[in-house]
Amino acid sequence: MKKIAILQSNYIPWKGYFDMINMVDEFILYDEVQYTKNDWRNRNKIQTKQGVQWLTIPVRQKELAQSIKDTKVTDNKWRKKHWSTVSQNYAKAPYFKDYKDVFEALYLNCDEEYLSQVNYRFIMAINEILSITTNIRWSNEFHLIEGQTEKLLGICKNCNADIYLSGPAAKDYFDEELAKKENIKVEWMDYSAYPEYNQVHSPFEHGVTVLDLIFNEGLDAAKFMKSFV
């Protein structure tokens, strides 16, 4: 039984995103769809002494219908700025030194022009740290048909998938009856009941980048994720 997930690329995503990748045989980066402002595509949160802080990659949106894959980064100064903010706020985290060189190089050498490629670089590096070996593909590898549910099911069929794992937000629009007709079982990701871990800053916050978990727990990071249990 082959299971896949289809999700937009995000910038340094939270632990639930990587759980989803680890739960499937193939993970499709769905960046053919519209770029949405003030979303997770180009920003994420870290934990600081002052509470949660956003890190945002500056991008250019020329038109409302612009796709994620066509969204360009506008100013490379974000790389040093983000790395400076991350390193300052996690310098005292127990395992920051273990991963400092990896992420410093990722940030300072990230000269990608397109947001999708920036996200991809970070996602793949984090997969390696977490020992996630799921095959990653792009939605532009497929012929996408019309219709929100139809597009997703078309990718599933092209991947010879038996099971489609989806984020819970898609319940608002995904047509499960269509999936049944195509003999594709739909499973919904459950992001609840994650265990807390030792964060260098308080109060505890689940909804931050997975970098927080890695810097605070090191090789034990997987113990605080669902797909490794």
N, C-alpha and C positions, 0 to 999 in steps of 0.2 A: 504494500500500500504506500503510494507516494504522496507526501504532504508538502504543500507549498504555501508561502505567504507572499502577499503583494502589498508593498507599502512605499510611500514617498521617502526619499532620502532626508535625513535630519542631521543637523549639526551637533556633534558630540552627544548623541542621544542618551536617554536615561536607561537604567538597567532593564526595564520591561521590553524595550526595543530589542535588546540583545538576547533576552530570553526567547522572544519570538523568532529571531534568526536561528537560535540553537534548537528550536523545537521542530524545524522543518528540514526537508531534504534540499529544497531550493528556495532562495529568497529573491524576489524580483523587486528591484528598485523602480518604482512607478513614477518616473519623472517626466512622463509625457503629459501629465495633467497640469492644470493651472497652478501657477505660483500664487500662494496666498500670503498676504502681508500680515505681519505680527503673529506669525505661526512658528512652528518648530523647524522649518526648513533652514533658516539662517540664524537661529538663535537658540540658546539654552541657558540654564541656570546653574550657578555654583553656590556653595555655602560659604558665607563670610562671617566675621565677628559681628557685623552689622545686620546679619540676616541674609536672605537670598538676594543674589545679584545677577542680572541678565548680562550675557555676553552676546553681542549681535554683530554679525558680518554685514557690512554695508553692501547693498546690492542695488541694481538699477531695474526698475519695472517700467518699461516703456508703454505697455498697454495692459489692460485688465486681464485679457485672455492669454497673456504670456505664460509659457510653460516653465516648469522648474528647470528643465534641461537647457532652456535658452536664457536663463537668468545669469547675468554676469556680476562678478564682484567689482565694485567701483574704486576701491582704495586699499592697497596692500598694507597700509599702516595698521590694519586690524590685527595682523599676525603678531607683531611685537607687543601691541597693546594687550591682546588677549593672553599671550604667554606671560607677560609681566603680572597681570591680574591673577592668573591661575597660580603662578609660582609664589607670589606674595601671600596668598590666602591658604595655600596648602604646604608651605615650607615646613611646618611643624607636624604635618600628618606623618604617621609612623612609616609609611612606605613610599613617600614622595621621592626620596633619593633613589629608590630602586628603579623608578620609571622616568625620572627627570630627563635623562639624555634622550630617551625615545620621543617624548612629547616636545621637548625643546626643538629637536630636529624637525619634527612634524610641522610645528608652527613656523619656525623661521625659514624653512625651505619650501613652504607651501606657496608656489607661484602659479597655481591653477587660475585660469581666467573665469571658469564657470563654477557656480555654486555646487552643482551636482558632483563635480570632480573633487572639490574640496571635501564635501561630505563623505564621498567614497573613500578618500585617502584615510580619513580618521576612522571610519567604520571598519575598514580592513585591518588597520593597525590594532584597534581595540579587539577585534575578533581574534587576532593572533595572541594577544595578551591573555584573553579568556579561553584560549584553546578551542575556539569555535571553528569548525571546518566546513560548515554549510556552503554549498555552491551559491555564489552571488551572480545574478544576471540583471540585465537592463530591459525595461519594457520596450525600448525601441528595437529589440531583436524580434519582436512579434508584430504581426499585422493586427492592428487594433480595430475592432468593429464598433459600431455606434451603440450607445446605451451604457449606463454606469455598470449595471450588473453584467450585461453582455460582454463588455470589454474584459472584465475580470475572469469570467468563465471561459472566454476565448483563450486567455493566457493559460488558464488551468488545463484546457484541452490540449493546447500546443505543448505543454510540459508533461502530458500524460499523467496528470495528477488525479488522485482518487479523493483527496481531502484538501480543502481550502481552509487555512487558518486565518481568521480575520480579526482585526481590532474591534472592540465593542462599539466604537462610534459609528461603524458602518451599518449597524442595525437600523439606523434611521432611513437608509435608502436601499440596502441590498435585498434583492428578491430571492428568498430561499426556495420558493416554488420552482423558479427557473433552474436553480442548481439541482434540485431533485430530478427534474426532467432530463438533465445532462448526466445523471448518476454521479454527481459530485457531492460528497458530504461536506457540510459546513461546520466548522468548530469555531467557537468564539473565545478569544483570549481573555483570561481573567487576571486583572492587574491588582486584585485585592489581596490583603493578608500577607504582604511582604514583611519579613522580620526586620527589626531595626538592627543596626550595627553601630560600631563606635565611630561617631563623627567627631572631627577635631573642633568643630564649632557647634553650638546649640542655639535654639532648640532643634530637635531632630527633624529632618526634612527628607521625605522619600523622593519627591519630584525634581531631583537635580540630575545633572549629567552623571553618567556612569564613572567618569573620572573621579568623582568624590568617593565612590565605593572602592575603586582600585587603589587610590592613594591612602585610604584609611584601613583597608583590609588586605591588600597585597594578594598573595596567592590564595587567601581564604575568601576572596570576593565571591567565588562561585557558590559558597555555602549560604549566601544571602540572596540567591537567585533561585527561581523555581525549576528551571529546566535541567539543572545539574543534580538535583536531589534524587 
